[in-house]
Amino acid sequence: MRLLKIGIANINTTVGAVESNTDTMIALAAAMTHQGVAVASFSEQVIGGYPPEDLVQWRAFLASQREQLGRFAAATEATPLVSVVGLLVPVGGQIFNVAAVVHGGKVLGLVPKEKLPSYNVFYEGRTLSRGSAYMQLDAEGDALGDFVFDFEFGRLAVEVCEDAWSPDGPMRRRCYSGAEIVINVSASPYRVGIAETRREMLATRSADNEVTLVWANAVGAQDGLIYDGGGYVFQNGRRELMAPRFREGFSTCVVDLDRTLRLRAENTTWRTDCEDFLEDCEPMPVLRSGTPVANAEALPYPTPDSDSFFLPAAGGEPTASRPTVLDELHEALAFGVKDYYCKTGAFSGLGIALSGGRDSLLTLLVAWRAAALIAEQTGEGDAASLIHAFYMPSRFSADGTRGAAATICDELGIDLRTVPIDEAFERELEATRSMLDGAPTSAVTEQNIQARIRAQRMWNWANSSGALFLQTGDMSEKAVGYTTIGGDLEGALSVIANVPKTVVVALLQRLLELHDWRGIAETLATEPGPELAPDQEAEKELMPFAVLDACLWLYAGEKLAPAEVARALCSVFPDRDPEQLRAWALRFTTLFSRSIYKWVQAPLALHVGSLDLDRERALQLPVVQSDEWAVDSSE
């Protein structure tokens, strides 16, 4: 991983107050350096203030900004901070609105604004000259033009405000030239609804260019214009930071730049477009800094705003709040089951092996909604008549799950048929022992026998009834092979096989909140486990599901190495023992690679996230592989 701490600075400038504005910049730069920020972004024309209007015609006004830029560079010379600063710079008879890159006491380069707005409240095209692709000028000894910059952490590009508002701005060619992070210094005035517009536009630019995009805005009022400040960091379209608006100060976040490169490598469209660009165009000139940047070794891995990498925060924005996301997920799963059922035209009902546990309960509730949609579309029957639920207890089945299964079926009006498996279990045990010449069966075999009996019965019933047999396993247990080939991995369609366990629980809690079904509460009151052995608890045999799902995201989603997963877990779970987290990380990655042979035999699953374990769809991994590549050679 390549962790980088980014700072967004919002300063309430006054036009012409070049010394005071720079004093504030120096103070904020010192504060950000103290907090370990590696790259800091200030706003557009932060030294001279914005908008200067025709004040730009006074050469002394322009010269004072260049002088203060030198003072800022000298004040930050002894720090590792990389700063991006907005100002006006004249070259001959032209005046450019630039973003200056400052590091190690030097101005590394000046990059001019290319898109000059002359609409609404903007008049920049009246007084300023625009930059252009591959421009290279000498601004009194400093390089001014179209450049990207190399540092220890990676490749940086900078731009100014309106350049990001055009899909045909300079960001595209700079990213194709290797820029992994783009900083946009801006002075975007407030108007009603602008925050939503900016957010969507910047997220789009970041996603289109597969880049980490930093946007820093001016704050304060100037004449009749109001600047609301704030800023964003989007990494390949995903928001990592939203700085508060209408206040001075700075905000920070940590990103992993390796994630940006990984997503570029995965996106064949982006790579093809990059190839086409490099065939027709030269890459941007690169300016390099040999000065060290802030040490990233002690940085925490960026953790989610919520308690899950897979879910938004509980108190998120209305359009992406956790309840909204969960409601849409439940509807999407039901829609997937409905269309599979109706468009195939081969089935006469929905069949579920109901254990009273969390996974089969959620599958039942998805099927319940799907059955309602099926009945609505076909005009035949009702939801309850389409669903067939079977409870197949063994000696290990607990009273709590038995009662929960009965309760939810009673509440939904679904017929629950009980078909015990103990006799068949004993017969199969005896047959297996005879095949072993009297040697004892393993504990795992005895568990798997129970799961396979249940699956065999469901297949036999489905073959005769013509119903769609729904597989009930979740993504987390599938990822680590906590499932049985020929057993609970069986079914015609996997409903929640791409839904992690923590999301399963969140969905059940949401459905309980909406419908107050007692059966959900009774299930959630039990300990999760397959009930294939005495007092069996899944989290004791594996690890806490919150940790398991974090490992799943970090390893399978973010493609971190096992040692990096362990390091990231310490940030996600700061109250847990680091050695225990490291052991869980290694256990997860080992189980994951050894379980691929299982998932390739699983039925088709509904795709509902950016990560799934369907080999023919999202994550194609070799079944036979060694984990030598994943061993941390430093240990």
C-alpha positions as CSV (number, residue, x, y, z in Angstrom):
1,M,0.0,0.0,0.0
2,R,1.1,3.6,-0.6
3,L,-0.7,5.7,2.0
4,L,-0.8,9.4,1.5
5,K,-2.3,12.0,3.9
6,I,-4.0,14.9,2.0
7,G,-5.0,18.3,3.4
8,I,-7.6,20.7,2.1
9,A,-7.1,24.3,3.3
10,N,-9.9,26.9,3.2
11,I,-8.8,30.5,3.7
12,N,-11.1,33.6,3.9
13,T,-8.9,35.9,1.7
14,T,-9.2,39.6,1.0
15,V,-8.4,40.8,-2.5
16,G,-5.0,42.6,-2.4
17,A,-4.1,41.5,1.1
18,V,-1.2,39.4,-0.2
19,E,0.8,39.4,3.0
20,S,-2.0,38.6,5.3
21,N,-3.3,35.9,3.0
22,T,0.1,34.4,2.9
23,D,0.5,34.6,6.7
24,T,-2.6,32.5,7.0
25,M,-1.3,30.0,4.4
26,I,2.0,29.6,6.3
27,A,0.2,29.0,9.6
28,L,-2.1,26.4,8.1
29,A,0.8,24.7,6.3
30,A,2.6,24.4,9.7
31,A,-0.5,22.9,11.3
32,M,-0.9,20.4,8.5
33,T,2.7,19.5,8.6
34,H,2.4,18.8,12.4
35,Q,-0.5,16.4,11.6
36,G,1.6,14.5,9.0
37,V,0.0,15.9,5.9
38,A,2.1,15.1,2.8
39,V,0.1,17.1,0.2
40,A,-1.8,20.3,0.9
41,S,-4.1,22.1,-1.4
42,F,-5.0,25.8,-1.1
43,S,-7.6,27.6,-3.2
44,E,-7.5,29.5,-6.5
45,Q,-5.7,32.8,-6.4
46,V,-5.3,32.4,-2.6
47,I,-2.4,34.8,-2.4
48,G,-4.0,37.7,-4.2
49,G,-7.6,37.0,-3.3
50,Y,-10.5,36.3,-5.7
51,P,-11.9,37.8,-7.9
52,P,-9.4,40.5,-8.5
53,E,-11.2,41.8,-11.6
54,D,-9.2,44.6,-13.4
55,L,-6.8,44.9,-10.5
56,V,-4.8,42.4,-12.5
57,Q,-3.8,45.2,-14.8
58,W,-1.5,46.6,-12.1
59,R,1.9,44.8,-12.6
60,A,2.8,45.6,-9.0
61,F,-0.2,43.5,-7.8
62,L,1.0,40.6,-9.9
63,A,4.6,41.0,-8.7
64,S,3.5,41.0,-5.0
65,Q,1.9,37.6,-5.5
66,R,5.1,36.2,-6.9
67,E,7.1,37.7,-4.0
68,Q,4.7,36.1,-1.5
69,L,4.9,32.8,-3.2
70,G,8.6,32.9,-2.6
71,R,8.1,33.8,1.0
72,F,5.7,30.9,1.4
73,A,8.2,28.5,-0.2
74,A,11.0,29.7,2.1
75,A,8.7,29.3,5.2
76,T,8.0,25.7,4.3
77,E,11.5,24.8,3.1
78,A,12.3,22.8,6.2
79,T,9.1,20.8,6.0
80,P,8.3,17.7,3.8
81,L,5.0,19.3,2.8
82,V,4.0,19.5,-0.9
83,S,1.8,22.5,-1.3
84,V,-0.4,23.5,-4.3
85,V,-1.1,27.3,-4.3
86,G,-3.2,29.5,-6.5
87,L,-2.0,32.9,-7.9
88,L,-1.6,35.1,-11.0
89,V,1.6,35.0,-12.9
90,P,2.6,37.3,-15.9
91,V,4.7,36.1,-18.8
92,G,5.5,38.9,-21.2
93,G,2.1,40.5,-22.2
94,Q,0.1,37.6,-20.9
95,I,-1.3,36.9,-17.4
96,F,-2.0,33.3,-16.3
97,N,-4.2,32.0,-13.5
98,V,-1.9,29.2,-12.2
99,A,-1.6,26.5,-9.6
100,A,2.0,26.5,-8.2
101,V,3.6,23.4,-6.8
102,V,5.9,24.1,-3.9
103,H,8.2,21.6,-2.2
104,G,11.4,21.8,-0.3
105,G,11.6,25.6,-0.5
106,K,11.3,25.6,-4.3
107,V,8.6,26.4,-6.8
108,L,8.7,23.2,-8.9
109,G,6.4,24.5,-11.6
110,L,3.4,26.7,-12.5
111,V,0.5,25.1,-14.3
112,P,-1.9,27.6,-16.0
113,K,-5.7,27.4,-16.1
114,E,-7.0,26.3,-19.5
115,K,-10.8,26.8,-19.3
116,L,-11.5,30.5,-18.7
117,P,-15.1,31.1,-17.8
118,S,-16.8,34.2,-19.2
119,Y,-20.4,33.6,-18.3
120,N,-22.7,34.4,-15.4
121,V,-20.5,36.1,-12.8
122,F,-17.2,35.2,-14.4
123,Y,-15.1,37.5,-16.6
124,E,-11.7,35.8,-16.7
125,G,-11.5,35.6,-20.5
126,R,-11.5,39.4,-20.5
127,T,-8.1,39.8,-18.7
128,L,-6.4,36.4,-18.6
129,S,-4.7,34.1,-21.1
130,R,-5.4,30.4,-21.1
131,G,-3.0,27.6,-20.9
132,S,-2.8,24.9,-23.6
133,A,-1.7,21.3,-24.1
134,Y,2.1,20.9,-24.0
135,M,2.7,24.6,-23.3
136,Q,6.2,25.4,-21.8
137,L,7.1,28.9,-20.9
138,D,9.8,30.5,-18.7
139,A,8.2,32.6,-16.0
140,E,11.2,34.5,-14.6
141,G,13.2,31.3,-14.1
142,D,10.2,29.1,-13.1
143,A,8.7,26.6,-15.6
144,L,5.2,27.5,-16.5
145,G,3.2,25.1,-18.6
146,D,1.6,21.7,-19.0
147,F,3.4,19.5,-16.6
148,V,3.0,16.6,-14.2
149,F,5.1,16.2,-11.1
150,D,6.9,13.2,-9.5
151,F,7.4,12.7,-5.8
152,E,8.3,9.8,-3.5
153,F,4.6,9.0,-3.1
154,G,3.8,9.0,-6.9
155,R,2.8,11.3,-9.7
156,L,0.8,14.5,-9.2
157,A,-1.1,16.8,-11.6
158,V,-2.6,20.1,-10.7
159,E,-5.3,22.3,-12.4
160,V,-7.5,25.3,-11.7
161,C,-11.2,25.4,-11.0
162,E,-13.0,25.5,-14.4
163,D,-10.6,22.9,-15.8
164,A,-12.6,20.3,-13.9
165,W,-16.0,21.5,-15.1
166,S,-15.3,20.4,-18.6
167,P,-15.2,16.7,-19.5
168,D,-12.6,17.7,-22.1
169,G,-10.3,19.4,-19.6
170,P,-6.6,18.7,-19.0
171,M,-7.2,16.1,-16.4
172,R,-7.6,13.4,-19.1
173,R,-4.2,13.8,-20.8
174,R,-2.5,14.2,-17.4
175,C,-4.0,11.0,-16.1
176,Y,-3.0,9.1,-19.3
177,S,0.5,10.5,-18.7
178,G,0.6,8.7,-15.3
179,A,-0.9,11.2,-12.8
180,E,-2.4,9.2,-9.9
181,I,-3.6,12.2,-8.0
182,V,-5.0,15.5,-9.4
183,I,-5.4,18.6,-7.3
184,N,-7.9,21.3,-8.4
185,V,-7.6,24.7,-6.7
186,S,-10.9,26.5,-7.0
187,A,-12.9,29.6,-6.2
188,S,-16.4,28.4,-6.9
189,P,-19.1,30.8,-5.7
190,Y,-22.1,29.6,-3.8
191,R,-25.6,29.4,-5.3
192,V,-28.6,27.3,-4.3
193,G,-28.1,23.6,-5.2
194,I,-24.4,24.0,-6.2
195,A,-23.1,21.6,-3.6
196,E,-25.0,18.6,-5.1
197,T,-23.9,19.7,-8.7
198,R,-20.3,19.9,-7.6
199,R,-20.3,16.6,-5.8
200,E,-21.8,14.7,-8.8
201,M,-19.5,16.4,-11.3
202,L,-16.3,15.8,-9.4
203,A,-17.2,12.2,-8.6
204,T,-17.8,11.7,-12.3
205,R,-14.4,13.3,-13.3
206,S,-12.7,11.1,-10.7
207,A,-14.4,8.0,-11.9
208,D,-13.9,8.8,-15.7
209,N,-10.2,9.3,-15.2
210,E,-9.7,6.6,-12.6
211,V,-7.8,9.1,-10.4
212,T,-7.7,10.5,-6.9
213,L,-9.2,14.0,-7.3
214,V,-8.7,16.7,-4.6
215,W,-10.8,19.8,-4.9
216,A,-10.2,22.8,-2.5
217,N,-12.5,25.8,-2.6
218,A,-12.3,29.4,-1.5
219,V,-14.3,30.6,1.5
220,G,-15.7,34.0,2.4
221,A,-17.5,36.9,0.7
222,Q,-16.0,39.3,-1.8
223,D,-18.2,42.2,-2.9
224,G,-21.5,40.5,-3.9
225,L,-20.1,37.0,-4.3
226,I,-20.1,34.4,-1.5
227,Y,-17.7,31.5,-1.5
228,D,-18.8,28.5,0.6
229,G,-15.5,26.8,0.9
230,G,-15.3,23.1,1.7
231,G,-13.7,20.6,-0.6
232,Y,-13.7,16.9,-1.6
233,V,-11.4,14.0,-2.1
234,F,-12.7,11.4,-4.5
235,Q,-10.7,8.3,-5.2
236,N,-11.7,6.7,-8.5
237,G,-15.2,8.0,-8.0
238,R,-15.6,7.1,-4.4
239,R,-15.8,10.0,-1.9
240,E,-13.1,9.8,0.8
241,L,-13.5,13.3,2.3
242,M,-16.1,16.1,2.3
243,A,-14.6,19.2,4.0
244,P,-17.0,21.4,6.0
245,R,-18.3,24.5,4.2
246,F,-18.5,28.1,5.3
247,R,-15.5,28.0,7.6
248,E,-11.8,28.5,7.6
249,G,-9.3,25.8,8.5
250,F,-8.3,22.5,7.0
251,S,-9.5,19.0,6.7
252,T,-7.5,15.8,6.1
253,C,-7.9,12.2,4.9
254,V,-5.7,9.3,4.1
255,V,-5.8,7.5,0.7
256,D,-4.0,4.5,-0.6
257,L,-2.7,5.4,-4.0
258,D,-2.1,1.8,-4.9
259,R,-5.9,1.5,-5.0
260,T,-6.0,4.0,-7.8
261,L,-3.5,2.0,-9.8
262,R,-5.3,-1.2,-9.1
263,L,-8.6,0.1,-10.3
264,R,-6.9,1.4,-13.5
265,A,-5.4,-2.0,-14.1
266,E,-8.8,-3.6,-13.7
267,N,-10.7,-1.2,-15.9
268,T,-10.1,-2.4,-19.5
269,T,-11.9,0.6,-21.0
270,W,-9.6,3.1,-19.2
271,R,-6.5,1.1,-20.3
272,T,-7.7,1.0,-23.9
273,D,-8.4,4.7,-24.0
274,C,-5.0,5.3,-22.4
275,E,-3.3,3.2,-25.1
276,D,-5.2,5.1,-27.8
277,F,-4.1,8.4,-26.3
278,L,-0.4,7.4,-26.1
279,E,-0.5,6.3,-29.7
280,D,-1.6,9.7,-30.9
281,C,-0.1,12.0,-28.3
282,E,3.1,12.5,-26.3
283,P,2.9,12.1,-22.5
284,M,3.1,15.2,-20.4
285,P,6.6,16.5,-19.4
286,V,7.5,15.4,-15.9
287,L,9.0,17.7,-13.2
288,R,10.7,15.8,-10.4
289,S,11.3,16.6,-6.8
290,G,14.1,14.8,-4.9
291,T,13.1,16.3,-1.6
292,P,11.6,13.8,0.9
293,V,7.9,14.0,1.7
294,A,6.0,13.3,4.9
295,N,6.7,9.8,6.3
296,A,3.7,7.6,5.7
297,E,4.7,4.6,7.9
298,A,2.7,5.6,10.9
299,L,-0.5,6.6,8.9
300,P,-3.6,4.6,9.7
301,Y,-5.3,2.8,6.9
302,P,-8.4,4.9,5.7
303,T,-11.4,3.4,7.5
304,P,-15.0,3.6,6.5
305,D,-17.3,6.3,7.9
306,S,-19.6,3.4,9.1
307,D,-19.0,0.2,10.9
308,S,-18.8,-1.7,7.6
309,F,-16.8,-1.3,4.4
310,F,-19.9,-2.6,2.6
311,L,-22.5,-0.1,4.0
312,P,-22.8,3.6,4.3
313,A,-22.9,5.4,7.6
314,A,-26.1,5.1,9.6
315,G,-26.5,8.8,9.5
316,G,-25.5,9.4,5.9
317,E,-27.0,11.6,3.2
318,P,-30.7,11.1,2.6
319,T,-30.1,9.8,-1.0
320,A,-27.5,7.2,0.2
321,S,-28.5,6.6,3.8
322,R,-28.2,3.1,5.3
323,P,-32.0,2.5,5.4
324,T,-32.3,3.6,1.8
325,V,-29.4,1.4,0.7
326,L,-30.8,-1.6,2.6
327,D,-34.3,-1.1,1.2
328,E,-33.0,-0.9,-2.3
329,L,-30.8,-4.0,-1.8
330,H,-33.8,-6.1,-0.5
331,E,-35.9,-4.9,-3.5
332,A,-33.0,-5.7,-5.9
333,L,-32.6,-9.2,-4.6
334,A,-36.3,-9.9,-4.8
335,F,-36.4,-8.4,-8.3
336,G,-33.5,-10.8,-9.3
337,V,-35.4,-13.8,-8.0
338,K,-38.6,-12.7,-9.7
339,D,-37.1,-12.3,-13.1
340,Y,-35.1,-15.5,-12.9
341,Y,-38.3,-17.3,-12.0
342,C,-40.6,-15.6,-14.6
343,K,-38.2,-15.3,-17.5
344,T,-37.0,-18.9,-17.2
345,G,-40.6,-20.2,-17.2
346,A,-39.5,-23.5,-15.8
347,F,-40.7,-23.3,-12.2
348,S,-43.9,-23.7,-10.2
349,G,-42.8,-22.3,-6.8
350,L,-39.9,-21.3,-4.6
351,G,-38.3,-23.8,-2.2
352,I,-36.1,-23.0,0.8
353,A,-34.4,-25.2,3.4
354,L,-35.1,-23.0,6.5
355,S,-32.9,-23.5,9.5
356,G,-34.0,-20.6,11.7
357,G,-30.6,-19.0,11.1
358,R,-29.8,-15.6,9.7
359,D,-29.0,-16.6,6.1
360,S,-32.0,-18.8,5.4
361,L,-34.3,-16.3,7.1
362,L,-33.1,-13.5,4.9
363,T,-33.4,-15.7,1.8
364,L,-37.0,-16.5,2.9
365,L,-37.8,-12.8,3.3
366,V,-36.3,-12.0,-0.2
367,A,-38.4,-14.9,-1.6
368,W,-41.4,-13.5,0.2
369,R,-41.0,-10.2,-1.6
370,A,-40.2,-11.9,-4.9
371,A,-43.3,-14.1,-4.6
372,A,-45.4,-11.0,-4.2
373,L,-43.9,-9.6,-7.4
374,I,-44.4,-12.9,-9.2
375,A,-48.0,-13.0,-8.2
376,E,-48.5,-9.4,-9.2
377,Q,-47.0,-10.1,-12.6
378,T,-48.6,-13.4,-13.4
379,G,-51.9,-12.8,-11.6
380,E,-51.7,-16.4,-10.2
381,G,-51.8,-17.2,-6.5
382,D,-50.3,-15.2,-3.7
383,A,-46.9,-15.0,-2.0
384,A,-47.6,-17.6,0.7
385,S,-48.8,-20.2,-1.8
386,L,-45.7,-19.9,-4.0
387,I,-43.2,-20.5,-1.1
388,H,-42.4,-24.0,0.3
389,A,-40.3,-24.0,3.4
390,F,-38.7,-27.1,5.0
391,Y,-37.2,-27.5,8.4
392,M,-34.9,-30.5,8.6
393,P,-33.6,-30.9,12.2
394,S,-31.0,-33.1,13.6
395,R,-29.9,-33.8,17.1
396,F,-27.8,-30.6,17.0
397,S,-30.7,-28.3,16.1
398,A,-31.4,-25.8,18.8
399,D,-34.7,-24.8,20.3
400,G,-34.1,-21.1,19.5
401,T,-33.7,-21.5,15.8
402,R,-36.4,-24.1,15.6
403,G,-38.8,-21.7,17.2
404,A,-37.7,-18.8,15.1
405,A,-38.3,-20.7,11.9
406,A,-41.8,-21.6,13.0
407,T,-42.6,-18.1,14.2
408,I,-41.6,-16.4,10.9
409,C,-43.5,-18.9,8.8
410,D,-46.6,-18.5,11.0
411,E,-46.4,-14.7,10.6
412,L,-46.1,-14.9,6.8
413,G,-48.7,-17.6,6.4
414,I,-46.2,-20.0,4.9
415,D,-46.5,-23.7,5.4
416,L,-43.4,-25.0,7.2
417,R,-42.9,-28.8,6.9
418,T,-40.6,-30.5,9.3
419,V,-38.6,-33.5,8.0
420,P,-36.1,-34.8,10.5
421,I,-32.8,-36.2,9.2
422,D,-31.4,-38.1,12.2
423,E,-32.3,-41.6,10.8
424,A,-30.8,-40.8,7.5
425,F,-27.7,-39.3,9.2
426,E,-27.1,-42.6,11.1
427,R,-27.5,-44.7,8.0
428,E,-25.1,-42.5,6.1
429,L,-22.6,-42.6,8.9
430,E,-22.7,-46.3,9.0
431,A,-22.2,-46.6,5.2
432,T,-19.3,-44.2,5.3
433,R,-17.6,-46.1,8.1
434,S,-18.0,-49.4,6.2
435,M,-16.2,-47.7,3.2
436,L,-13.4,-46.8,5.6
437,D,-13.1,-50.4,6.8
438,G,-14.4,-49.5,10.2
439,A,-12.1,-46.5,10.7
440,P,-13.9,-43.5,12.3
441,T,-15.3,-40.7,10.3
442,S,-13.8,-37.2,10.8
443,A,-15.8,-34.5,12.7
444,V,-16.0,-32.4,9.5
445,T,-17.3,-35.4,7.6
446,E,-20.1,-35.9,10.1
447,Q,-21.1,-32.3,9.7
448,N,-21.0,-32.4,6.0
449,I,-23.1,-35.5,5.9
450,Q,-26.0,-33.6,7.5
451,A,-25.7,-30.7,5.1
452,R,-25.6,-33.1,2.1
453,I,-28.7,-35.0,3.3
454,R,-30.6,-31.7,3.4
455,A,-29.5,-30.7,0.0
456,Q,-30.3,-34.1,-1.5
457,R,-33.8,-33.9,-0.2
458,M,-34.3,-30.4,-1.5
459,W,-33.1,-31.5,-4.9
460,N,-35.4,-34.5,-4.9
461,W,-38.4,-32.4,-3.9
462,A,-37.5,-29.7,-6.5
463,N,-37.2,-32.3,-9.3
464,S,-40.6,-33.7,-8.5
465,S,-42.4,-30.4,-7.7
466,G,-40.9,-28.3,-10.4
467,A,-40.0,-25.6,-7.9
468,L,-37.0,-23.3,-7.9
469,F,-34.6,-24.5,-5.1
470,L,-33.0,-21.3,-3.6
471,Q,-29.5,-21.6,-2.1
472,T,-29.2,-19.7,1.1
473,G,-25.5,-19.2,1.9
474,D,-23.9,-15.8,2.3
475,M,-20.8,-14.3,0.9
476,S,-18.6,-14.3,4.0
477,E,-18.9,-18.0,4.7
478,K,-18.5,-18.8,1.0
479,A,-15.3,-16.7,0.9
480,V,-13.6,-18.9,3.6
481,G,-15.1,-22.2,2.6
482,Y,-17.4,-22.4,5.6
483,T,-19.8,-24.4,3.5
484,T,-20.3,-27.9,2.1
485,I,-20.0,-28.9,-1.5
486,G,-23.1,-31.0,-2.2
487,G,-24.7,-29.6,0.9
488,D,-25.6,-26.0,1.8
489,L,-23.7,-24.8,-1.3
490,E,-26.4,-26.5,-3.4
491,G,-29.4,-24.8,-5.1
492,A,-30.5,-23.6,-8.5
493,L,-30.0,-19.9,-7.7
494,S,-27.9,-18.3,-5.0
495,V,-29.9,-15.4,-3.5
496,I,-27.5,-13.9,-1.0
497,A,-24.1,-15.4,-2.1
498,N,-22.8,-11.9,-2.8
499,V,-24.1,-10.4,0.4
500,P,-21.6,-10.4,3.3
501,K,-22.7,-11.6,6.7
502,T,-22.7,-8.1,8.3
503,V,-25.0,-6.9,5.6
504,V,-27.2,-9.9,6.1
505,V,-27.6,-8.9,9.7
506,A,-28.1,-5.2,8.8
507,L,-30.9,-6.2,6.3
508,L,-32.6,-8.3,8.9
509,Q,-32.5,-5.5,11.4
510,R,-34.0,-3.1,8.8
511,L,-36.8,-5.6,8.0
512,L,-37.5,-6.0,11.7
513,E,-37.7,-2.2,12.0
514,L,-40.1,-2.0,9.0
515,H,-42.4,-5.0,9.8
516,D,-41.8,-5.9,13.4
517,W,-41.9,-9.6,12.6
518,R,-41.1,-11.6,15.8
519,G,-39.4,-14.3,13.9
520,I,-36.6,-11.9,12.9
521,A,-36.0,-10.9,16.5
522,E,-36.0,-14.5,17.6
523,T,-33.4,-15.4,15.0
524,L,-31.2,-12.4,15.8
525,A,-31.3,-13.5,19.5
526,T,-29.5,-16.8,18.6
527,E,-25.8,-17.3,18.2
528,P,-24.9,-17.7,14.5
529,G,-23.7,-21.2,13.6
530,P,-24.5,-24.1,11.3
531,E,-25.7,-26.4,14.1
532,L,-23.9,-29.4,12.8
533,A,-22.1,-30.2,16.0
534,P,-22.8,-29.6,19.7
535,D,-22.8,-25.9,20.8
536,Q,-21.3,-24.8,17.4
537,E,-20.7,-21.1,17.0
538,A,-19.5,-19.7,13.7
539,E,-17.6,-16.7,15.0
540,K,-15.6,-19.0,17.4
541,E,-14.7,-21.3,14.6
542,L,-13.8,-18.6,12.2
543,M,-13.4,-15.0,13.6
544,P,-15.9,-12.2,14.4
545,F,-17.9,-11.6,11.3
546,A,-17.1,-7.8,11.4
547,V,-13.4,-8.8,11.1
548,L,-14.0,-11.4,8.5
549,D,-15.9,-9.0,6.3
550,A,-13.2,-6.3,6.7
551,C,-10.7,-9.0,5.6
552,L,-12.9,-9.8,2.6
553,W,-13.1,-6.2,1.5
554,L,-9.4,-5.5,2.1
555,Y,-8.0,-8.7,0.5
556,A,-10.5,-9.6,-2.2
557,G,-11.8,-6.0,-2.9
558,E,-8.7,-3.8,-2.4
559,K,-6.2,-6.5,-3.3
560,L,-4.0,-5.9,-0.3
561,A,-1.3,-8.4,0.7
562,P,-1.9,-10.4,3.9
563,A,0.6,-8.2,5.9
564,E,-1.2,-5.1,4.6
565,V,-4.6,-6.5,5.5
566,A,-3.3,-7.1,9.1
567,R,-2.0,-3.5,9.2
568,A,-5.3,-2.1,7.9
569,L,-7.3,-4.1,10.5
570,C,-5.4,-2.4,13.3
571,S,-6.8,0.9,12.0
572,V,-10.3,-0.5,11.5
573,F,-10.4,-2.2,15.0
574,P,-8.1,-0.1,17.2
575,D,-9.5,-1.7,20.4
576,R,-8.6,-5.2,19.4
577,D,-5.2,-7.0,20.0
578,P,-2.9,-6.4,17.0
579,E,-1.5,-9.9,17.2
580,Q,-4.9,-11.4,17.2
581,L,-5.9,-9.2,14.2
582,R,-2.7,-10.3,12.4
583,A,-3.6,-14.0,13.1
584,W,-7.1,-13.5,11.7
585,A,-5.8,-11.8,8.6
586,L,-3.4,-14.7,7.8
587,R,-6.2,-17.2,8.6
588,F,-8.6,-15.4,6.3
589,T,-6.2,-15.1,3.4
590,T,-5.2,-18.8,3.7
591,L,-8.8,-20.0,3.9
592,F,-9.8,-17.7,1.0
593,S,-7.3,-19.1,-1.5
594,R,-8.0,-22.7,-0.4
595,S,-11.7,-22.3,-0.9
596,I,-11.8,-21.1,-4.5
597,Y,-12.4,-24.7,-5.6
598,K,-15.6,-24.6,-3.7
599,W,-17.0,-21.4,-5.2
600,V,-16.5,-22.4,-8.7
601,Q,-19.0,-25.2,-8.1
602,A,-21.6,-22.9,-6.6
603,P,-24.8,-22.0,-8.5
604,L,-25.3,-18.8,-10.3
605,A,-25.6,-15.9,-7.8
606,L,-27.3,-12.5,-7.9
607,H,-24.7,-9.7,-8.5
608,V,-25.4,-6.8,-6.2
609,G,-22.1,-5.2,-5.4
610,S,-18.7,-4.1,-6.7
611,L,-17.2,-7.4,-5.4
612,D,-18.6,-10.9,-5.8
613,L,-17.3,-14.4,-5.8
614,D,-18.7,-15.7,-9.1
615,R,-15.6,-16.8,-11.0
616,E,-17.3,-16.2,-14.4
617,R,-18.2,-12.6,-13.5
618,A,-16.3,-10.3,-11.2
619,L,-13.4,-12.2,-9.6
620,Q,-11.7,-14.7,-11.8
621,L,-9.0,-16.5,-9.8
622,P,-7.0,-19.7,-10.5
623,V,-8.3,-22.6,-8.5
624,V,-4.9,-24.1,-8.1
625,Q,-2.5,-21.5,-6.6
626,S,0.3,-21.1,-4.0
627,D,0.4,-18.3,-1.5
628,E,4.2,-17.9,-1.7
629,W,3.7,-14.5,-3.4
630,A,1.8,-13.3,-0.3
631,V,4.5,-14.1,2.3
632,D,6.0,-11.0,3.8
633,S,9.7,-11.5,3.2
634,S,10.5,-8.9,5.9
635,E,9.3,-11.1,8.7
